[in-house]
């Protein structure tokens, strides 16, 4: 059985397109933190936490799932190209 160390791993760079989606996910994490911090300036910690959970988290995770899907699509498309050097 081959281990991760003995398998032939391709030496691929991250493409601009894939990097853009990674950047989107990073910005989403920043947005989540900013929204939480803004709520904490208006409300106590427990209320801010409840508001995040009740009104923001589900929609945020749905958007995150969508963007993550685009990221996987970008990687898959690059892997499908003949002679690719990027994902």
Backbone torsions as a table, in degrees:
resi	resn	phi	psi	omega
1	UNK	NA	133.2	-179.6
2	UNK	-81.8	142.1	174.4
3	UNK	-100.7	172.5	179.3
4	UNK	-58.6	-32.0	-178.8
5	UNK	-73.9	-25.6	-175.6
6	UNK	-101.8	-6.8	178.3
7	UNK	-79.6	154.4	178.7
8	UNK	-80.8	103.8	-179.2
9	UNK	-95.1	129.1	178.2
10	UNK	-70.0	147.0	177.7
11	UNK	-97.7	89.2	-174.7
12	UNK	-115.3	143.4	174.9
13	UNK	-92.7	158.5	175.5
14	UNK	-80.9	126.7	-179.8
15	UNK	-74.0	163.4	177.4
16	UNK	-59.5	-41.5	-178.4
17	UNK	-63.5	-46.3	179.4
18	UNK	-65.9	-41.8	178.8
19	UNK	-60.5	-35.4	177.9
20	UNK	-61.4	-41.9	179.2
21	UNK	-70.6	-35.4	174.5
22	UNK	-62.0	-42.2	176.5
23	UNK	-60.6	-38.9	177.2
24	UNK	-61.2	-44.4	179.5
25	UNK	-64.6	-37.8	177.2
26	UNK	-65.5	-41.8	178.3
27	UNK	-65.5	-33.5	177.3
28	UNK	-64.4	-39.5	177.4
29	UNK	-63.8	-38.6	176.5
30	UNK	-64.8	-43.4	178.1
31	UNK	-59.5	-45.4	179.6
32	UNK	-57.7	-46.9	179.7
33	UNK	-62.7	-40.9	179.9
34	UNK	-65.5	-42.8	178.9
35	UNK	-63.3	-45.2	179.3
36	UNK	-61.3	-45.6	179.9
37	UNK	-63.1	-40.0	178.9
38	UNK	-64.5	-40.7	177.9
39	UNK	-64.7	-37.1	179.2
40	UNK	-66.8	-24.1	176.7
41	UNK	-75.5	-23.2	179.8
42	UNK	-94.8	-32.7	-172.4
43	UNK	-129.5	167.2	173.7
44	UNK	-71.1	167.6	-174.1
45	UNK	-59.0	-42.2	-178.6
46	UNK	-64.6	-42.2	178.9
47	UNK	-66.9	-42.6	178.2
48	UNK	-59.7	-43.6	178.9
49	UNK	-61.3	-44.3	178.9
50	UNK	-63.5	-42.0	179.9
51	UNK	-64.3	-42.9	176.6
52	UNK	-58.7	-49.6	-177.7
53	UNK	-65.7	-39.3	-174.8
54	UNK	-81.7	-31.8	-171.1
55	UNK	-121.7	-15.4	-171.2
56	UNK	-119.9	-43.1	-169.5
57	UNK	-57.8	-48.6	-176.8
58	UNK	-61.3	-45.5	179.8
59	UNK	-68.1	-38.2	177.8
60	UNK	-61.4	-47.2	-179.6
61	UNK	-63.9	-34.9	177.4
62	UNK	-64.8	-43.6	178.0
63	UNK	-66.2	-41.4	177.5
64	UNK	-60.0	-40.6	178.0
65	UNK	-63.7	-41.5	179.0
66	UNK	-62.4	-49.2	-179.6
67	UNK	-64.8	-38.9	176.7
68	UNK	-61.7	-37.4	176.3
69	UNK	-63.2	-41.2	176.1
70	UNK	-63.1	-37.5	177.5
71	UNK	-61.5	-47.2	179.0
72	UNK	-63.5	-40.0	177.2
73	UNK	-59.6	-42.6	179.8
74	UNK	-62.5	-45.6	179.0
75	UNK	-63.1	-45.6	-179.1
76	UNK	-61.6	-41.9	179.8
77	UNK	-63.4	-42.9	179.5
78	UNK	-66.4	-39.2	178.7
79	UNK	-65.1	-27.5	179.9
80	UNK	-77.6	-13.1	179.8
81	UNK	-77.8	136.7	179.2
82	UNK	-69.2	131.7	177.9
83	UNK	71.3	24.9	-176.7
84	UNK	-65.9	147.5	175.1
85	UNK	-123.3	0.7	-178.7
86	UNK	-132.6	156.2	171.3
87	UNK	-117.6	NA	NA
